[in-house]
């Protein structure tokens, strides 16, 4: 019985999914650590020309700045990691844990671990990551609006945790949709 469990499709999927998630997530962490204070020429090259983590962070900040302008909240980006409310000392610092690479790694691992055509995987992977990225942009724009309007920030609710909860609920919805739409149809004649 135990032997059949290890050979079951569900068990193999879980192993594949967890392995991919760990690989993607820890790749991001290693990439951050080797490019943060790079001194080696290769690491400097990675930091200066292939730094997808900084690109992701900057795109979230720039898009959040755009969203804020749409609703009348003026802001500006300083040093590619801090976004200020214009004419105010209030600002947000976007640390590495706020970028969303963990949530995106989770989604990517799920999509890659599934048995689906390559082109469908690419569409689902990109679509899910864009949705997660967009939620992050909206979160930052909302926080800047809260800062500008002096809305009380709850000491009981952390915006980072809220973002993760919303993202994982969304991912569960995406997973449900993905499974429902990509279910292989069983032909009753050949079964």
VOBA-1610 file (N, C-alpha, C; in pm, whole numbers, padded with zeros to 5 digits, always signed):
BEGIN
Unk+00082-00119+00000Unk+00000+00000+00000Unk+00087+00126+00000Unk+00191+00126+00082Unk+00281+00240+00088Unk+00353+00259-00044Unk+00386+00148-00109Unk+00454+00153-00238Unk+00364+00219-00343Unk+00235+00187-00342Unk+00143+00246-00438Unk+00120+00395-00409Unk+00127+00434-00281Unk+00115+00575-00246Unk+00227+00656-00308Unk+00351+00606-00298Unk+00466+00678-00353Unk+00463+00685-00505Unk+00391+00593-00569Unk+00382+00595-00715Unk+00256+00667-00764Unk+00171+00708-00673Unk+00046+00773-00715Unk+00075+00910-00777Unk-00013+00950-00867Unk+00003+01076-00938Unk-00004+01196-00844Unk-00093+01191-00746Unk-00107+01299-00649Unk+00018+01319-00564Unk+00076+01209-00519Unk+00197+01216-00438Unk+00313+01273-00520Unk+00325+01228-00643Unk+00432+01278-00730Unk+00414+01426-00760Unk+00289+01469-00776Unk+00262+01612-00798Unk+00306+01694-00677Unk+00272+01648-00556Unk+00308+01721-00434Unk+00460+01732-00421Unk+00530+01623-00447Unk+00677+01626-00439Unk+00734+01723-00542Unk+00682+01716-00664Unk+00728+01805-00771Unk+00698+01951-00736Unk+00576+01976-00688Unk+00536+02112-00652Unk+00623+02168-00540Unk+00640+02092-00432Unk+00721+02140-00319Unk+00866+02162-00358Unk+00919+02074-00441Unk+01058+02088-00488Unk+01073+02214-00572Unk+00980+02235-00664Unk+00986+02355-00749Unk+00969+02482-00667Unk+00875+02480-00572Unk+00855+02598-00488Unk+00982+02631-00411Unk+01042+02530-00349Unk+01166+02552-00273Unk+01277+02604-00365Unk+01289+02546-00482Unk+01392+02590-00577Unk+01372+02735-00618Unk+01250+02771-00657Unk+01223+02908-00700Unk+01237+03009-00586Unk+01182+02976-00472Unk+01185+03067-00358Unk+01329+03090-00309Unk+01402+02980-00292Unk+01538+02997-00241Unk+01634+03050-00347Unk+01603+03031-00474Unk+01681+03097-00579Unk+01671+03248-00564Unk+01550+03298-00538Unk+01530+03442-00517Unk+01610+03491-00397Unk+01605+03417-00289Unk+01678+03457-00169Unk+01829+03458-00193Unk+01879+03355-00260Unk+02022+03349-00291Unk+02060+03465-00385Unk+01975+03490-00485Unk+02002+03599-00578Unk+02009+03733-00504Unk+01915+03756-00414Unk+01917+03879-00334Unk+02044+03888-00252Unk+02081+03779-00188Unk+02198+03782-00099Unk+02330+03803-00176Unk+02342+03748-00295Unk+02469+03766-00368Unk+02476+03899-00441Unk+02361+03962-00467Unk+02364+04090-00537Unk+02351+04210-00444Unk+02313+04188-00320Unk+02290+04298-00227Unk+02418+04377-00202Unk+02521+04308-00166Unk+02651+04374-00143Unk+02756+04306-00230Unk+02733+04314-00358Unk+02819+04244-00452Unk+02957+04308-00459Unk+03059+04223-00462Unk+03196+04270-00484Unk+03262+04189-00595Unk+03219+04066-00611Unk+03267+03980-00718Unk+03219+04037-00852Unk+03305+04040-00956Unk+03263+04095-01086Unk+03138+04027-01145Unk+03126+03897-01128Unk+03008+03828-01179Unk+02882+03872-01105Unk+02890+03884-00973Unk+02776+03928-00894Unk+02740+04073-00925Unk+02844+04155-00950Unk+02819+04293-00991Unk+02744+04298-01123Unk+02783+04210-01215Unk+02715+04202-01344Unk+02568+04163-01323Unk+02543+04064-01239Unk+02405+04023-01209Unk+02326+04139-01149Unk+02387+04209-01053Unk+02319+04320-00986Unk+02288+04434-01084Unk+02383+04464-01172Unk+02367+04580-01258Unk+02283+04553-01383Unk+02283+04429-01433Unk+02217+04403-01562Unk+02107+04298-01561Unk+02102+04211-01462Unk+02002+04104-01459Unk+01924+04099-01327Unk+01910+04212-01264Unk+01851+04216-01130Unk+01697+04221-01139Unk+01638+04106-01162Unk+01493+04097-01178Unk+01418+04134-01050Unk+01479+04118-00935Unk+01414+04154-00809Unk+01397+04306-00802Unk+01502+04381-00835Unk+01491+04527-00835Unk+01396+04576-00943Unk+01395+04510-01058Unk+01302+04548-01164Unk+01158+04530-01116Unk+01134+04419-01048Unk+01000+04391-00997Unk+00960+04496-00894Unk+01050+04527-00802Unk+01021+04627-00699Unk+00993+04763-00763Unk+01079+04802-00856Unk+01064+04933-00919Unk+00934+04941-00999Unk+00895+04832-01064Unk+00771+04832-01141Unk+00650+04846-01049Unk+00656+04783-00932Unk+00547+04798-00834Unk+00540+04943-00786Unk+00654+05001-00753Unk+00655+05139-00705Unk+00609+05236-00814Unk+00658+05219-00934Unk+00622+05310-01044Unk+00473+05299-01077Unk+00419+05178-01080Unk+00277+05160-01109Unk+00192+05214-00995Unk+00236+05195-00871Unk+00165+05250-00756Unk+00163+05402-00761Unk+00275+05460-00801Unk+00283+05605-00817Unk+00180+05651-00921Unk+00169+05577-01031Unk+00071+05610-01135Unk-00072+05599-01082Unk-00103+05491-01010Unk-00236+05474-00952Unk-00269+05589-00857Unk-00170+05628-00777Unk-00192+05738-00683Unk-00223+05868-00758Unk-00153+05894-00866Unk-00180+06016-00944Unk-00321+06014-00999Unk-00371+05896-01035Unk-00508+05886-01088Unk-00613+05929-00985Unk-00583+05907-00858Unk-00679+05943-00753Unk-00640+06070-00678Unk-00539+06142-00730Unk-00503+06271-00674Unk-00403+06269-00561Unk-00333+06160-00543Unk-00229+06152-00440Unk-00094+06164-00511Unk-00028+06275-00489Unk+00103+06297-00552Unk+00211+06226-00472Unk+00300+06158-00543Unk+00409+06085-00478Unk+00528+06082-00572Unk+00642+06045-00517Unk+00763+06031-00598Unk+00852+05922-00539Unk+00932+05863-00626Unk+01019+05751-00585Unk+01159+05804-00560Unk+01217+05759-00451Unk+01354+05796-00414Unk+01437+05668-00404Unk+01547+05666-00469Unk+01644+05557-00453Unk+01592+05420-00498Unk+01490+05416-00578Unk+01431+05294-00633Unk+01374+05198-00528Unk+01371+05238-00400Unk+01317+05150-00296Unk+01221+05221-00202Unk+01214+05354-00212Unk+01130+05432-00120Unk+01036+05518-00204Unk+00910+05522-00164Unk+00813+05609-00230Unk+00759+05706-00126Unk+00766+05835-00160Unk+00725+05943-00070Unk+00590+05999-00112Unk+00515+06048-00015Unk+00400+06130-00043Unk+00454+06272-00061Unk+00420+06336-00174Unk+00472+06470-00204Unk+00429+06569-00097Unk+00521+06660-00062Unk+00500+06764+00040Unk+00465+06706+00177Unk+00528+06594+00209Unk+00502+06529+00337Unk+00627+06449+00376Unk+00652+06434+00505Unk+00765+06350+00546Unk+00731+06200+00541Unk+00608+06168+00506Unk+00563+06029+00508Unk+00611+05955+00384Unk+00654+05831+00407Unk+00708+05751+00297Unk+00691+05603+00327Unk+00705+05523+00222Unk+00704+05377+00235Unk+00836+05323+00183Unk+00893+05233+00258Unk+01014+05164+00215Unk+00972+05024+00173Unk+01003+04987+00048Unk+00964+04855-00001Unk+01081+04760+00017Unk+01076+04682+00123Unk+01180+04583+00150Unk+01164+04462+00060Unk+01260+04373+00068Unk+01258+04254-00018Unk+01136+04166+00009Unk+01094+04158+00135Unk+00982+04070+00167Unk+00848+04127+00119Unk+00845+04251+00073Unk+00721+04313+00024Unk+00704+04303-00127Unk+00801+04247-00196Unk+00798+04246-00342Unk+00700+04144-00396Unk+00682+04033-00328Unk+00587+03932-00370Unk+00649+03813-00439Unk+00781+03798-00432Unk+00845+03686-00501Unk+00808+03551-00439Unk+00774+03547-00311Unk+00733+03422-00247Unk+00599+03374-00299Unk+00504+03467-00311Unk+00371+03433-00361Unk+00381+03393-00509Unk+00463+03465-00584Unk+00481+03432-00726Unk+00551+03297-00743Unk+00644+03267-00655Unk+00711+03136-00660Unk+00612+03024-00634Unk+00522+03045-00540Unk+00418+02946-00509Unk+00332+02920-00633Unk+00286+03028-00697Unk+00202+03014-00815Unk+00278+02947-00930Unk+00401+02990-00953Unk+00481+02933-01061Unk+00505+02785-01039Unk+00534+02745-00916Unk+00558+02604-00886Unk+00433+02522-00913Unk+00317+02574-00876Unk+00192+02502-00901Unk+00170+02480-01051Unk+00185+02587-01128Unk+00160+02578-01273Unk+00260+02484-01340Unk+00386+02497-01306Unk+00489+02415-01370Unk+00473+02267-01332Unk+00431+02240-01210Unk+00418+02101-01163Unk+00300+02028-01229Unk+00206+02100-01283Unk+00090+02038-01346Unk+00123+01982-01483Unk+00041+01884-01522Unk+00055+01825-01656Unk-00040+01899-01750Unk+00013+01994-01820Unk-00063+02073-01916Unk+00031+02108-02030Unk-00024+02145-02142Unk+00058+02187-02254Unk+00144+02307-02215Unk+00261+02313-02275Unk+00357+02418-02242Unk+00298+02558-02264Unk+00230+02579-02375Unk+00175+02712-02403Unk+00070+02753-02299Unk-00012+02658-02256Unk-00111+02689-02151Unk-00040+02724-02020Unk+00066+02651-01989Unk+00141+02681-01868Unk+00196+02824-01871Unk+00249+02863-01986Unk+00306+02997-01999Unk+00198+03103-01977Unk+00081+03085-02039Unk-00028+03181-02021Unk-00074+03190-01876Unk-00093+03075-01813Unk-00136+03073-01673Unk-00030+03131-01581Unk+00094+03099-01607Unk+00205+03149-01524Unk+00213+03301-01532Unk+00214+03354-01652Unk+00224+03499-01670Unk+00100+03569-01615Unk-00018+03515-01647Unk-00143+03576-01600Unk-00152+03582-01448Unk-00119+03472-01382Unk-00123+03469-01235Unk-00023+03565-01173Unk+00098+03570-01227Unk+00200+03661-01173Unk+00161+03806-01194Unk+00098+03837-01308Unk+00052+03974-01331Unk-00057+04012-01230Unk-00147+03920-01201Unk-00253+03948-01103Unk-00192+03971-00965Unk-00098+03889-00925Unk-00031+03906-00794Unk+00042+04040-00790Unk+00111+04073-00898Unk+00184+04200-00908Unk+00086+04317-00897Unk-00027+04307-00965Unk-00127+04414-00964Unk-00185+04434-00823Unk-00210+04326-00752Unk-00258+04336-00614Unk-00155+04411-00528Unk-00029+04382-00550Unk+00078+04448-00476Unk+00081+04597-00507Unk+00066+04633-00634Unk+00063+04774-00674Unk-00053+04847-00607Unk-00169+04783-00606Unk-00287+04843-00543Unk-00265+04860-00393Unk-00200+04761-00332Unk-00172+04769-00187Unk-00084+04890-00156Unk+00023+04909-00234Unk+00114+05022-00210Unk+00041+05154-00233Unk-00040+05163-00339Unk-00116+05285-00365Unk-00213+05313-00250Unk-00277+05209-00200Unk-00369+05224-00087Unk-00295+05274+00037Unk-00178+05219+00063Unk-00100+05262+00180Unk-00056+05407+00168Unk-00016+05449+00047Unk+00022+05589+00028Unk-00098+05682+00049Unk-00214+05639+00002Unk-00336+05717+00022Unk-00368+05727+00171Unk-00350+05618+00243Unk-00373+05617+00388Unk-00276+05711+00458Unk-00150+05712+00414Unk-00051+05802+00474Unk-00087+05948+00449Unk-00123+05979+00324Unk-00154+06118+00291Unk-00277+06167+00367Unk-00376+06082+00384Unk-00500+06122+00450Unk-00498+06100+00602Unk-00383+06059+00654Unk-00366+06035+00798Unk-00467+05936+00853Unk-00498+05834+00774Unk-00586+05729+00822Unk-00514+05651+00931Unk-00584+05613+01036Unk-00516+05538+01142Unk-00473+05400+01091Unk-00350+05367+01119Unk-00298+05235+01081Unk-00315+05145+01203Unk-00381+05034+01182Unk-00408+04943+01292Unk-00280+04873+01336Unk-00263+04867+01464Unk-00146+04793+01514Unk-00177+04644+01522Unk-00301+04606+01493Unk-00341+04466+01497Unk-00343+04400+01359Unk-00348+04481+01254Unk-00354+04428+01118Unk-00231+04476+01041Unk-00149+04384+00996Unk-00028+04417+00922Unk-00059+04410+00773Unk-00024+04515+00699Unk-00056+04519+00556Unk+00017+04411+00477Unk+00136+04373+00522Unk+00209+04266+00453Unk+00137+04132+00467Unk+00090+04103+00587Unk+00014+03980+00611Unk-00118+03984+00534Unk-00183+04100+00534Unk-00308+04114+00459Unk-00286+04088+00311Unk-00176+04142+00256Unk-00143+04118+00115Unk-00124+03969+00090Unk-00051+03901+00177Unk-00030+03758+00159Unk-00160+03679+00166Unk-00247+03713+00260Unk-00374+03643+00273Unk-00458+03662+00147Unk-00469+03787+00102Unk-00547+03814-00020Unk-00485+03742-00140Unk-00352+03745-00151Unk-00284+03679-00263Unk-00308+03529-00262Unk-00297+03466-00146Unk-00316+03321-00140Unk-00463+03283-00162Unk-00556+03366-00118Unk-00697+03341-00149Unk-00718+03349-00300Unk-00658+03450-00361Unk-00666+03465-00505Unk-00602+03345-00576Unk-00487+03301-00526Unk-00420+03185-00586Unk-00506+03060-00573Unk-00573+03043-00459Unk-00664+02929-00445Unk-00775+02935-00549Unk-00826+03056-00574Unk-00926+03073-00680Unk-00869+03042-00817Unk-00747+03088-00842Unk-00681+03058-00969Unk-00655+02908-00983Unk-00614+02844-00874Unk-00590+02699-00877Unk-00719+02625-00909Unk-00828+02665-00844Unk-00957+02603-00870Unk-00996+02619-01017Unk-00980+02741-01069Unk-01013+02768-01210Unk-00921+02690-01302Unk-00793+02688-01269Unk-00694+02616-01351Unk-00730+02468-01361Unk-00760+02408-01247Unk-00795+02265-01245Unk-00924+02241-01322Unk-01023+02326-01301Unk-01152+02308-01367Unk-01139+02321-01520Unk-01062+02418-01566Unk-01049+02442-01710Unk-00953+02345-01778Unk-00858+02292-01704Unk-00757+02205-01764Unk-00778+02058-01734Unk-00895+02024-01683Unk-00925+01885-01654Unk-00927+01807-01786Unk-00861+01695-01787Unk-00864+01613-01907Unk-00999+01544-01915Unk-01058+01555-02028Unk-01189+01494-02047Unk-01170+01345-02078Unk-01239+01262-02002Unk-01230+01119-02020Unk-01332+01075-02124Unk-01286+01006-02225Unk-01375+00957-02328Unk-01438+00827-02278Unk-01572+00823-02263Unk-01635+00705-02206Unk-01622+00581-02296Unk-01596+00599-02424Unk-01583+00485-02514Unk-01453+00410-02490Unk-01345+00486-02466Unk-01215+00421-02448Unk-01188+00386-02303Unk-01271+00433-02211Unk-01247+00405-02069Unk-01286+00264-02032
//
